[in-house]
């Protein structure tokens, strides 16, 4: 799953039940890339209460099964970055997305995201898109 899924859950735009429905019963894994992005978001939070809320959400996610990044992942990443560059597109600002896509490709997993533009040009990636319905009322 793309990091945006977990950000949407933390913000209340998606409920955990929504994630379960979107994943259609398939196993859900967390990537070290996602953990890094979420930790960064927590560390730069504008105030202590937001930081604590984000860190609590991160602790919950750390219980999910972790997909590791290994040599095979690195090989896929390098190939994807080269293909994107050869096609005349920029790969440098997309490093985190390319790592997530590399992991999905390595394990033949679908990647759930609402950010189609970040992933639609990645060859062979099985992309699963969702849209937010609007602000969730509590």
N, C-alpha and C positions, 0 to 999 in steps of 0.2 A: 504494500500500500504506500502510496505517495504520502509525504509528510502532511500535505494539506488535509487529508482525511482526519488525522489526529488533531490538527489545529481546529478543524471544524467541530470536532467533538468537544474539545476544551472550551471553545467559545459558545457552545450550546446550539450551533447551527445543525448539528447531527447528533442524534442520540446513539448510545451503544447498540440499541436494537436496530437502528438504521444501518449501522455498519454490518451487523450480522445479516440483515436482509440483502445488502449490496454484495456481500461476499458469497452469498448463495450457498452457505454451508461449507465452503472450502476453508481449509486451515488459514489462519491469519498469522503472519510472521512480522517481526520488527527487524529493521535494518540498523546496523551501527550508524549509517548515514542519517537516518531519521532521529536516532537518539542524539546525535551530534547537533542536528538542526534544532531540535526541541530544547536541548540544554542551552544552546546559544540564546534562543528566545527567552528562556527563563532568566538567564544571567543578565540580559540587557533590559529586563522589565523595568518600567518607569518607577515603580514603587514596590515596597516590601510585600504588600498584600498580593499584588499580581504575581510577583516572583514566587511566593509560597504556593499560590494556586497552580502555577505552571509546573513547579517542581513536584507537587502532589500528583498531577496528571502524568508527569514523566515517570514517577515511581510505579504507578499502575501499569504503564506500558512496558516497563522493564521486566514485568512478569511474563510477557508473551515470549514465545519461542524466537530465538535470535538466529537470523541468517548471517553466516559469517562471510567475510570478504577474504578470498584466498587467491592463489595464483591464477586459477582459471577465470575468476571474476576480473582480475586485472587484465588478462588477455582479451577478454570480451570488451572491457572498457576501452582499451587501446585501439582495438579494431573499430569500435563505434565512433570514437573521437576522430579517427583518421577518415572514416567514411563521411562523416558530417563535414569535416574540413574540406575534403576533396569535392564535395557537392557545393562548396562555396558558402557554407553556413558557418556561423560561429559556434565553437564548442566550449570555449573557456568559461563563459558565464553560466554554463549548464552542467558544470562538473557534478554537482550533487545529483541532479536528475539522471545523468549518464551512469552514475554508480547504481542507482536504484534500478534503472533499466537493465543494466548488466546483470544484476542479481536475478531479476525476473527471467531474463533470457537463459541464464545459466541453469536455472532450475525448472524451466518451462512453465513458469507461473504467469498468470494474468496480473497486470498492474492496474490497480484501482486509483483513479485520480479524477479531479474535476478540471484539471489544467491540460486540456488536449494539446494545446500549442507547444507545451514543453516536451511532449513525447511523440506526437503524430508522425514525425519524420524518421523515427528510429526503425530501421528495417527488422522485420520479424517479431516485433514486440506485440504481444496480445494485450491490447489496451481496453480497459473497461472504464467507461466514463459515467459520471453522475453529475447532476446539477442540484444546486440548493434551491429549495422551494421558496425561500424567503426567510425573513427573520422568524425565529421560533419564539413563541410566547410561553412563558413559564407559568 
